[in-house]
Amino acid sequence: MIQQTEGPSANVVLRVNELSAGYGQVAVLKGVSLNVNSAEIIAIIGANGAGKTTLLRCLSGLIPITSGEAHFCSVSLGSTSAHLLPGLGLAHVPEGRQIFLRLTVRENLELGAYSRPAHKACPDRLNFVFELFPILKTRLTQLGGTLSGGEQQMLAIARALMSNPKLLLLDEPSMGVAPILVERIFETIKLLNSSGLTVVLVEQNAHLALALAHRGYVLETGKIVLTGTGKTLLNDARVKEAYLGQ
């Protein structure tokens, strides 16, 4: 079910208000609030176990919201089934990529366009992702599991882009990827954002994430403890000490 609401102003793509969630009896998120404006890159940084991945999984419907609210445009994420979200414009690239290892590159990409609007545009979207990641075009018949870590990450991002999203949730895109390919992936994120795509980025490399982001949020033990522009957080003494090794 999709619940329409009298959402925030048109410029706000994602609004999260006092959101709490967890796994069973374990509370992970404890009253998280944040806003994401159209065409922004928002970085979410924090230590392992802070709740970053849980937040993205909550937004994409993979785990339920315990309390609080989350709205994507005019859609209530707490009452919308996960499989409907790509068709509404929200795509999630999960931690660890989670591509289909026994399917070909083409089959992985085609699964990214399973919603009706995206399925109709599949040929055009294929051409679009091949322009971003030319290596994938040369790997079309290869099984996903035979790709390098960097190529698998490109495939995971490309699969999400097949749905032509308005909002892209990216979880640890640099994890297990060679530095030269990390640079290429982050250049692609910047390029996509310049064309109007809104991005929420969870990233272990805090310096890289904040240097790219318009704004950032610092998450500690399930709570937002600090927010500001990417540049401001890069120069914040607390962030430097805790996450930048300075």
Secondary structure as UniProt FT lines:
FT   TURN            10..11
FT   STRAND          12..23
FT   TURN            24..25
FT   STRAND          26..37
FT   TURN            38..39
FT   STRAND          41..45
FT   TURN            48..49
FT   HELIX           52..59
FT   TURN            60..61
FT   STRAND          67..72
FT   TURN            73..74
FT   STRAND          75..76
FT   HELIX           77..79
FT   HELIX           82..84
FT   HELIX           85..88
FT   STRAND          90..93
FT   TURN            95..96
FT   TURN            101..102
FT   HELIX           105..111
FT   TURN            112..113
FT   HELIX           116..120
FT   HELIX           122..132
FT   HELIX           134..137
FT   TURN            138..141
FT   HELIX           144..146
FT   HELIX           149..161
FT   TURN            162..163
FT   STRAND          167..171
FT   TURN            173..176
FT   HELIX           179..194
FT   TURN            195..196
FT   STRAND          198..202
FT   HELIX           206..212
FT   STRAND          215..220
FT   TURN            221..222
FT   STRAND          223..229
FT   HELIX           230..234
FT   HELIX           237..243
//
